[in-house]
Structure formats: structure tokens, C-alpha cells
Amino acid sequence: MHSQTINKFSAFAILNKIPWSLVIMACLTIGLAPFAPPHFVEKLQMLWRGTLSKPVDWFDLIMHGTPWFILVLKSSYVMFEKIKSKTSKRQDGQPIV
């Protein structure tokens, strides 16, 4: 049985409760700090080269990457919902039952 409502404890419900302004501010502050060069970019480069080995480096990657991860998830979910709502309507505008 498919439910049209989102469970209030699901990951998507929690993601929907996070305001866009908070996600964007987190990306611009925590996600880019320190600003020259951003830690997140450095840690991704270290991960790509295979030199990300210290626990503090993994912590930095997770801390500075979390806002970006949330931004991608939230954006993807919103785009998926828009596509789903467009495809779930008949030509006369009535929802498909």
C-alpha cells in the first residue's frame, strides 16, 4: 500500500523541516571555512589521492561536507517531487488514482 503522506519521522520529513536559508548559510560558512582554500576541497583532494588517513582529516571532511550533502539531498528531493507531481496528473488536471 502506497501512502501519499510522508511519515513525520522519515528522513525526508526531517529534510523538509530544515529551512533553505539555514542550508545555504551552513554551506557558505561551515562548508567553505577556512576560505582560502576551503578545507572541504582540500579533504576531497586528499581523499581522491588516497592520503586522507588521520582521524582529524576524516572529521574535517565530514564536518565541512555535511552542509553540501544536505544541500544536494534537499535539492534532489524537491526536484524529484516536482517531477513526480507533474507526471502524476492526467491531461484534464485530475490526479491519477
C-alpha positions in Angstrom: 0.0 0.0 0.0 1.5 3.3 -1.1 1.0 6.3 1.1 0.9 9.8 -0.3 1.9 11.4 3.0 5.4 11.5 4.4 5.9 9.8 7.8 6.8 12.6 10.2 9.9 10.6 11.4 11.2 9.8 7.9 14.4 11.3 6.6 12.5 13.3 4.0 10.2 14.9 6.6 13.3 15.9 8.6 14.9 17.2 5.5 11.8 19.3 4.6 11.9 20.9 8.1 15.4 22.4 7.5 14.9 25.9 6.0 16.7 26.7 2.8 18.3 29.7 4.4 20.0 27.6 7.0 21.3 25.1 4.5 22.7 27.9 2.3 24.3 29.7 5.2 25.8 26.5 6.5 27.3 25.8 3.0 28.7 29.3 2.8 30.2 29.3 6.4 31.0 25.8 7.6 31.1 24.3 4.1 33.7 26.8 2.8 35.7 27.6 6.0 38.6 28.4 6.1 38.0 30.4 2.9 41.5 30.2 1.3 41.5 27.3 0.3 38.4 25.6 1.6 39.0 22.6 3.9 36.3 20.6 2.1 38.1 21.0 -1.3 41.5 20.1 0.3 39.9 17.0 2.0 38.3 15.9 -1.2 41.6 16.2 -3.0 43.3 14.1 -0.2 40.5 11.5 -0.5 41.0 11.3 -4.2 44.8 10.9 -3.9 44.4 8.4 -1.1 46.2 10.4 1.5 43.2 11.0 3.8 44.4 8.9 6.7 44.4 10.9 10.0 41.2 10.8 12.1 41.2 14.6 12.2 41.1 14.7 8.4 38.1 12.4 8.3 36.4 14.6 10.9 37.1 17.7 8.8 35.8 16.0 5.6 32.5 15.0 7.4 32.1 18.4 9.2 32.8 20.6 6.2 31.0 18.2 3.8 27.7 17.7 5.7 26.2 21.1 4.6 26.9 20.3 1.0 25.5 16.8 1.4 22.3 18.2 2.9 22.0 20.8 0.1 22.3 18.1 -2.6 19.8 15.8 -0.8 17.3 18.6 -0.3 17.6 19.9 -3.9 17.3 16.4 -5.3 14.2 15.7 -3.2 12.5 18.9 -4.3 13.3 18.3 -7.9 12.0 14.7 -7.6 8.8 15.8 -6.0 8.2 18.4 -8.8 8.7 15.8 -11.5 6.5 13.3 -9.7 3.7 15.8 -9.2 3.8 16.7 -12.9 3.7 13.1 -14.1 1.0 12.1 -11.7 -1.7 14.3 -13.2 -3.9 13.4 -16.1 -4.4 15.6 -19.1 -7.5 17.2 -17.5 -5.5 18.1 -14.4 -7.0 15.5 -12.1 -4.7 13.3 -10.1 -4.2 9.7 -11.1 -5.9 7.4 -8.6 
